[in-house]
Amino acid sequence: MYGESKGLRIGMLVVLAACALAVPSAASATTTLWVSENVPSAPFNSCEHPGYDHIQEALGGPGTAIHVCAGTYPEQLTIERAIAITGYGGATLKLPAVTQTSASPCDVVSEEASKLPDQDAISICGIHKVSITGLQINAVWPGEPVGNSVSCAYNLNGILVAGGANLELDNSTVVGARPHLINGCQYGVGVQIGMSYTPTLGVGVAELSGDTIDGYDKNGITVEGGESHATIAKTTVTGDGPLEATGQNGIGVQLGAKATITGSTISRNECENATCGEDALTDYQADGVYFYEAGTGSSLLKSRVFENDLGAEAYDSTVADPSISHDRFENNRWESVQISQGSATIDKDVMHGGAVGIQLLQYAGQAYGPTGTATHDTIESMSSWAVLGRSDKSSEDKPGELTITKSKISGNPGPRPLESVESENPTRLKIYAEKDH
């Protein structure tokens, strides 16, 4: 189910929890600004004697680096310049009691295009390099609904990256974005990288490493729009499922964007809404990872994907061909991997538990039939099939096929590979399987 829609390295050799320390010369340089809950006081170069008590005020200062000391800072940030922000001692940015519509140029064009104003915890806009390290970001909007009795009145983002901005997010946490209670709105995203729906300022670039994203309403991470791209490594994205309110997705790569996802963990995106279910031809499903008309070169590598409705989904052209390789899919309840349109390469993955290992969809209206190759994969403990081709058997269906070789698929459910494979339209949706390896 789709939605509508690293940082300054620590310049100190020693960091004390309370941040009351003698500051090394590198950190006391005039380019480093200090933010603390303490009242600003001279010499403005430590947590005890900071230059600022608000992060946004420091962003208006002359520094190229901001050190945020332990504490909670109730504010929304707009970043329109190059900066490195480092948090210490669990420093937390939290939305204020009364939130404001974000007004960067990127947010303005977003509202013009979507007819909904943006409210971001952090809005990063413009062709600048921004790094955020060790910061906790709480993007749960106070109250429900969030505006004028209409809970879907805004585009809600934990972090928005647009206007050509380049974000490095390291070892940080994003909770949200969402209203106080998760609901059926389609606009709560933890980290939104790029925007496809505006003709200007829609490009976002990001590198995420060692981050934790959870508590989102719709998507944990969305990478969106032509020329937008992201590298996501060693990042944990966790949904709140099973949920009746909505179908969450962990990571979405869509509408021309490219992303490489490596060594990450994506889990617990499960939908209990009446519109959701096990039949992928008729029901919505919550995805761990999806590639929806993604840019060429997108991939999911060496990651663990578990307890989602659907582990990884490819809905693309035959040219995009996302790579799903060296991953472990565990107990994704309906499918581990699904090719809903176009092609995908599935290689050296382990799929354990759930109903179906690899599923292809064939239905009237597809631009491309489902095609792909699966090599050196292990599919085990499936309750239905190792490989299943679902089809509406329409005369308009485009032909599709999957070839699975050098893999182990038997026992799902039959003892031989061909007894673990099923196509509902064998003449136009072909599945080729060789003996187990």
C-alpha positions as CSV (number, residue, x, y, z in Angstrom):
1,M,0.0,0.0,0.0
2,Y,1.5,3.3,-1.0
3,G,1.1,6.7,0.4
4,E,0.1,9.8,-1.6
5,S,1.7,11.3,-1.6
6,K,26.0,11.9,8.6
7,G,27.1,14.7,10.0
8,L,29.7,16.6,12.0
9,R,32.0,14.1,13.6
10,I,32.3,14.6,17.3
11,G,35.2,17.0,17.6
12,M,35.8,16.2,21.3
13,L,38.0,13.4,22.7
14,V,35.9,13.2,25.8
15,V,32.2,14.0,26.3
16,L,30.7,14.1,29.8
17,A,27.0,13.3,30.2
18,A,26.2,16.6,31.6
19,C,28.4,18.3,29.1
20,A,30.1,20.5,31.8
21,L,33.6,20.1,30.5
22,A,36.7,21.9,29.5
23,V,36.3,22.3,25.7
24,P,39.1,21.2,23.4
25,S,40.5,23.9,21.1
26,A,38.8,22.3,18.1
27,A,35.4,22.6,19.7
28,S,36.0,26.1,21.1
29,A,36.6,27.6,17.7
30,T,34.4,30.5,16.8
31,T,32.7,28.4,14.1
32,T,31.1,26.2,16.7
33,L,27.9,27.3,18.5
34,W,26.6,25.8,21.7
35,V,22.9,25.3,22.5
36,S,21.8,24.3,26.0
37,E,18.8,24.6,28.3
38,N,21.0,26.8,30.5
39,V,20.7,30.5,30.2
40,P,23.2,31.8,27.6
41,S,26.4,33.2,29.2
42,A,30.0,34.0,28.5
43,P,32.3,32.5,27.2
44,F,29.5,30.8,25.1
45,N,31.6,27.7,24.5
46,S,30.1,24.9,26.6
47,C,26.9,23.3,27.8
48,E,27.3,25.3,31.1
49,H,27.9,28.5,29.2
50,P,26.1,28.2,25.9
51,G,25.6,30.9,23.3
52,Y,21.9,29.9,22.7
53,D,19.0,28.1,24.3
54,H,17.2,27.4,21.1
55,I,18.5,25.5,18.1
56,Q,16.7,27.7,15.6
57,E,18.3,30.8,17.1
58,A,21.7,29.1,16.7
59,L,20.9,28.4,13.0
60,G,20.7,32.2,12.6
61,G,24.2,32.6,14.1
62,P,27.6,32.6,12.3
63,G,28.7,29.1,13.1
64,T,29.2,26.2,10.8
65,A,28.6,23.7,13.6
66,I,26.1,23.5,16.3
67,H,26.5,21.4,19.5
68,V,23.2,20.6,21.1
69,C,23.5,19.7,24.8
70,A,21.4,17.2,26.8
71,G,17.8,18.4,27.1
72,T,14.5,18.8,25.3
73,Y,14.0,21.6,22.8
74,P,10.3,22.3,21.9
75,E,10.7,23.9,18.5
76,Q,10.4,23.3,14.7
77,L,13.5,23.9,12.6
78,T,13.9,25.5,9.2
79,I,17.4,24.9,7.7
80,E,18.4,26.8,4.6
81,R,22.2,26.8,4.9
82,A,25.1,24.4,5.3
83,I,25.4,23.2,8.9
84,A,26.5,20.3,11.1
85,I,24.3,19.6,14.1
86,T,25.5,17.2,16.8
87,G,23.4,16.2,19.8
88,Y,24.8,15.0,23.1
89,G,23.3,13.1,26.0
90,G,20.0,12.3,24.3
91,A,19.4,15.8,23.1
92,T,15.8,15.9,21.9
93,L,14.0,18.1,19.4
94,K,10.3,18.0,20.3
95,L,7.4,19.7,18.6
96,P,6.0,22.7,20.5
97,A,2.6,22.6,22.1
98,V,1.4,24.8,19.2
99,T,2.8,23.8,15.9
100,Q,3.2,26.1,12.9
101,T,3.0,25.6,9.2
102,S,6.5,25.3,7.7
103,A,7.3,28.2,5.4
104,S,10.6,27.4,3.6
105,P,10.5,27.8,-0.2
106,C,10.2,24.0,-0.4
107,D,7.2,23.9,1.9
108,V,5.6,26.7,-0.1
109,V,5.8,24.9,-3.4
110,S,4.7,21.7,-1.7
111,E,1.5,23.4,-0.5
112,E,0.9,25.0,-3.9
113,A,1.0,21.5,-5.6
114,S,-0.7,19.4,-3.0
115,K,-3.2,22.0,-1.6
116,L,-2.1,21.0,1.9
117,P,0.4,23.0,4.0
118,D,3.4,21.3,5.4
119,Q,4.2,21.0,9.0
120,D,7.7,19.6,9.6
121,A,9.7,19.0,12.7
122,I,12.8,19.8,10.5
123,S,12.5,21.4,7.1
124,I,15.8,21.3,5.1
125,C,15.5,23.3,1.9
126,G,18.2,24.5,-0.6
127,I,21.4,23.3,-2.2
128,H,23.3,22.9,1.0
129,K,25.0,20.0,2.9
130,V,23.4,19.4,6.2
131,S,24.5,16.8,8.8
132,I,22.6,15.8,11.9
133,T,24.2,13.4,14.3
134,G,23.0,12.0,17.6
135,L,19.8,14.0,17.7
136,Q,16.4,12.6,18.9
137,I,13.5,14.0,16.9
138,N,10.0,13.6,18.3
139,A,7.6,14.4,15.5
140,V,4.3,13.4,17.2
141,W,1.9,16.2,16.8
142,P,0.2,17.2,20.1
143,G,-3.5,16.5,20.1
144,E,-5.8,14.8,17.6
145,P,-6.9,16.1,15.2
146,V,-4.0,18.5,14.2
147,G,-5.9,21.3,12.5
148,N,-9.4,22.8,12.4
149,S,-11.1,19.5,13.2
150,V,-9.6,17.9,10.1
151,S,-6.9,15.4,11.0
152,C,-5.7,15.2,7.4
153,A,-5.2,19.0,7.0
154,Y,-1.4,18.9,6.7
155,N,1.5,17.1,5.1
156,L,3.3,15.9,8.3
157,N,7.0,15.2,8.1
158,G,9.6,14.4,10.8
159,I,12.3,15.6,8.4
160,L,11.7,17.1,4.9
161,V,14.7,17.1,2.5
162,A,14.1,19.1,-0.7
163,G,15.3,21.9,-2.9
164,G,18.5,20.1,-3.8
165,A,19.5,19.7,-0.1
166,N,21.9,16.9,0.9
167,L,21.3,15.4,4.3
168,E,23.6,13.1,6.3
169,L,21.6,11.7,9.2
170,D,23.7,9.6,11.6
171,N,22.8,7.7,14.8
172,S,19.7,9.7,15.2
173,T,16.1,8.8,16.1
174,V,12.9,10.0,14.4
175,V,9.6,9.2,16.1
176,G,6.7,10.1,13.8
177,A,5.6,11.9,11.9
178,R,2.0,11.4,12.9
179,P,-0.9,13.0,14.8
180,H,-1.1,12.1,18.5
181,L,-3.0,9.0,17.4
182,I,-2.2,7.1,14.3
183,N,-5.1,7.5,11.8
184,G,-6.0,6.8,8.3
185,C,-4.4,9.9,6.8
186,Q,-1.7,9.3,4.1
187,Y,0.6,12.1,5.1
188,G,2.7,11.1,8.1
189,V,6.3,10.4,7.1
190,G,9.4,10.0,9.3
191,V,11.9,11.2,6.7
192,Q,10.7,12.6,3.3
193,I,13.5,12.8,0.8
194,G,12.3,14.7,-2.3
195,M,8.9,15.5,-3.7
196,S,7.5,14.3,-7.0
197,Y,4.3,16.4,-7.1
198,T,5.9,19.8,-7.5
199,P,7.7,21.0,-10.7
200,T,10.3,22.9,-8.7
201,L,12.4,22.3,-5.6
202,G,11.5,18.6,-5.6
203,V,14.9,17.0,-5.4
204,G,16.2,15.6,-2.2
205,V,19.4,13.7,-1.4
206,A,20.2,11.8,1.8
207,E,22.5,9.4,3.4
208,L,21.2,7.6,6.5
209,S,23.4,5.5,8.8
210,G,22.6,3.9,12.1
211,D,19.3,5.6,12.5
212,T,16.0,4.5,14.1
213,I,12.7,5.4,12.6
214,D,9.4,4.5,14.2
215,G,6.0,5.8,15.2
216,Y,5.1,7.1,11.8
217,D,1.6,7.4,10.5
218,K,2.2,6.3,6.9
219,N,5.8,5.7,5.8
220,G,9.0,5.5,7.8
221,I,11.1,6.8,4.9
222,T,10.0,8.0,1.5
223,V,12.5,8.7,-1.3
224,E,10.5,10.4,-4.1
225,G,10.9,12.0,-7.5
226,G,13.3,12.0,-10.4
227,E,16.9,12.9,-9.4
228,S,16.2,12.3,-5.7
229,H,18.3,9.5,-4.3
230,A,19.3,8.0,-0.9
231,T,21.7,5.6,0.7
232,I,20.1,3.9,3.7
233,A,22.5,1.8,5.8
234,K,22.2,0.0,9.2
235,T,18.9,1.8,9.8
236,T,16.0,0.3,11.7
237,V,12.5,1.1,10.6
238,T,9.7,-0.2,12.7
239,G,5.9,0.1,12.2
240,D,3.2,-0.2,14.8
241,G,1.3,-3.1,13.2
242,P,-1.0,-4.9,13.2
243,L,-3.1,-1.7,12.9
244,E,-6.7,-1.2,12.0
245,A,-6.4,2.5,11.3
246,T,-4.1,2.3,8.3
247,G,-1.6,0.4,6.2
248,Q,1.9,1.6,7.1
249,N,5.0,1.1,4.9
250,G,8.6,0.9,6.2
251,I,10.6,2.4,3.2
252,G,9.1,3.6,-0.1
253,V,11.2,4.4,-3.1
254,Q,8.9,5.9,-5.7
255,L,8.3,7.9,-8.9
256,G,11.8,8.1,-10.4
257,A,13.8,8.2,-7.2
258,K,16.7,5.8,-6.6
259,A,17.7,4.3,-3.3
260,T,20.1,1.6,-2.0
261,I,19.1,0.0,1.3
262,T,21.8,-2.0,3.0
263,G,22.2,-3.8,6.3
264,S,18.9,-2.5,7.6
265,T,16.0,-3.9,9.5
266,I,12.4,-3.2,8.5
267,S,9.5,-4.7,10.4
268,R,6.0,-4.7,11.9
269,N,4.1,-3.0,9.0
270,E,0.8,-5.0,9.2
271,C,-2.6,-3.8,8.2
272,E,-5.9,-4.9,9.9
273,N,-8.1,-2.4,8.1
274,A,-11.1,-3.8,6.3
275,T,-9.5,-2.9,3.0
276,C,-6.4,-5.0,3.7
277,G,-6.0,-8.7,3.4
278,E,-4.2,-11.7,1.9
279,D,-5.4,-11.4,-1.7
280,A,-3.0,-9.0,-3.4
281,L,-5.2,-8.7,-6.4
282,T,-8.0,-7.2,-4.5
283,D,-6.7,-6.2,-1.0
284,Y,-4.2,-3.5,0.2
285,Q,-1.2,-4.8,2.0
286,A,1.4,-3.0,4.2
287,D,4.9,-3.2,2.8
288,G,8.3,-3.5,4.5
289,V,10.0,-2.0,1.4
290,Y,8.5,-1.1,-1.9
291,F,9.9,0.1,-5.2
292,Y,7.1,1.9,-7.1
293,E,8.2,3.2,-10.5
294,A,11.7,3.6,-8.9
295,G,14.8,4.8,-10.6
296,T,17.2,2.4,-12.2
297,G,19.8,1.0,-9.8
298,S,17.6,0.8,-6.7
299,S,18.3,-2.2,-4.4
300,L,17.6,-3.9,-1.1
301,L,20.7,-5.7,0.1
302,K,21.8,-7.7,3.2
303,S,18.8,-6.5,5.2
304,R,16.4,-8.2,7.6
305,V,12.7,-7.8,6.8
306,F,10.2,-9.4,9.1
307,E,6.6,-9.3,10.3
308,N,5.2,-7.2,7.5
309,D,2.2,-8.1,5.4
310,L,4.6,-8.1,2.4
311,G,8.3,-8.0,2.8
312,A,9.5,-6.3,-0.4
313,E,7.5,-5.3,-3.5
314,A,8.6,-4.3,-7.0
315,Y,6.1,-2.3,-9.1
316,D,8.2,-0.9,-11.8
317,S,9.1,-0.9,-15.5
318,T,11.1,-3.6,-17.1
319,V,14.1,-1.2,-17.1
320,A,14.2,-0.3,-13.4
321,D,14.7,-3.9,-12.3
322,P,15.4,-3.4,-8.6
323,S,17.8,-5.8,-7.0
324,I,16.6,-7.8,-3.9
325,S,19.7,-9.7,-2.8
326,H,21.3,-11.3,0.3
327,D,18.3,-10.5,2.4
328,R,16.5,-12.4,5.1
329,F,12.7,-12.4,5.0
330,E,11.1,-13.8,8.2
331,N,7.4,-14.3,8.9
332,N,6.0,-11.7,6.5
333,R,2.5,-13.0,6.7
334,W,1.3,-12.9,3.1
335,E,4.4,-12.7,0.9
336,S,8.1,-12.4,1.3
337,V,8.7,-10.8,-2.2
338,Q,6.2,-9.7,-4.8
339,I,6.6,-8.5,-8.4
340,S,3.4,-6.5,-9.0
341,Q,4.6,-5.1,-12.4
342,G,7.7,-5.0,-14.4
343,S,10.9,-6.9,-13.5
344,A,13.0,-7.6,-10.4
345,T,16.1,-9.6,-9.7
346,I,15.9,-11.8,-6.6
347,D,19.2,-13.3,-5.6
348,K,20.7,-15.1,-2.6
349,D,17.8,-14.4,-0.3
350,V,16.4,-16.5,2.5
351,M,12.6,-16.5,2.9
352,H,11.2,-18.2,6.0
353,G,7.6,-18.4,7.2
354,G,4.5,-16.7,6.0
355,A,2.1,-17.8,3.2
356,V,4.1,-17.3,-0.1
357,G,7.8,-16.9,-0.8
358,I,7.7,-15.1,-4.2
359,Q,4.5,-13.9,-5.8
360,L,3.8,-12.5,-9.2
361,L,0.7,-10.5,-10.0
362,Q,-1.0,-10.5,-13.5
363,Y,-4.0,-8.3,-14.1
364,A,-5.8,-6.2,-16.7
365,G,-4.4,-2.7,-16.8
366,Q,-0.8,-3.4,-16.1
367,A,1.7,-1.5,-18.2
368,Y,4.2,-4.4,-18.0
369,G,3.7,-8.0,-17.2
370,P,5.6,-9.4,-14.1
371,T,9.0,-10.8,-14.9
372,G,12.1,-11.7,-13.0
373,T,14.8,-14.1,-12.1
374,A,15.4,-15.8,-8.8
375,T,18.8,-17.4,-8.2
376,H,20.5,-19.0,-5.2
377,D,17.4,-18.4,-3.0
378,T,16.1,-20.5,-0.1
379,I,12.4,-20.6,0.5
380,E,11.2,-22.6,3.5
381,S,8.3,-23.0,5.9
382,M,5.7,-21.4,3.7
383,S,2.1,-22.3,4.4
384,S,1.0,-22.0,0.8
385,W,3.6,-21.9,-2.0
386,A,7.2,-21.2,-2.6
387,V,6.3,-19.4,-5.8
388,L,2.8,-18.3,-6.8
389,G,1.6,-16.6,-9.9
390,R,-1.7,-14.8,-9.2
391,S,-3.8,-13.8,-12.2
392,D,-7.2,-12.4,-12.9
393,K,-7.1,-14.4,-16.2
394,S,-8.3,-11.5,-18.2
395,S,-7.8,-11.5,-22.0
396,E,-6.1,-8.2,-21.6
397,D,-3.3,-9.6,-19.3
398,K,0.2,-9.1,-20.5
399,P,2.5,-12.2,-20.4
400,G,4.8,-12.7,-17.5
401,E,7.3,-15.2,-16.3
402,L,9.8,-16.0,-13.5
403,T,12.8,-18.3,-13.7
404,I,14.1,-19.7,-10.4
405,T,17.4,-21.6,-10.5
406,K,20.1,-22.8,-8.2
407,S,17.7,-22.5,-5.3
408,K,16.0,-24.6,-2.6
409,I,12.2,-24.3,-2.8
410,S,10.8,-27.8,-2.3
411,G,8.5,-28.6,0.7
412,N,6.3,-25.6,0.2
413,P,4.1,-27.6,0.2
414,G,5.1,-30.5,-2.0
415,P,8.3,-32.5,-1.7
416,R,9.6,-31.6,-5.1
417,P,10.2,-28.1,-6.6
418,L,7.4,-28.3,-9.2
419,E,5.0,-29.2,-6.4
420,S,5.9,-26.0,-4.6
421,V,5.1,-23.8,-7.6
422,E,1.7,-22.7,-8.8
423,S,0.5,-20.4,-11.7
424,E,-3.1,-19.5,-12.0
425,N,-2.6,-18.7,-15.7
426,P,0.1,-21.2,-16.8
427,T,0.0,-20.3,-20.5
428,R,0.5,-16.5,-20.0
429,L,2.2,-16.5,-16.6
430,K,5.0,-19.0,-16.7
431,I,7.1,-20.1,-13.8
432,Y,10.2,-22.1,-14.5
433,A,11.8,-24.1,-11.6
434,E,14.7,-26.5,-11.6
435,K,15.6,-29.1,-9.0
436,D,16.8,-28.0,-5.6
437,H,20.4,-26.9,-5.2
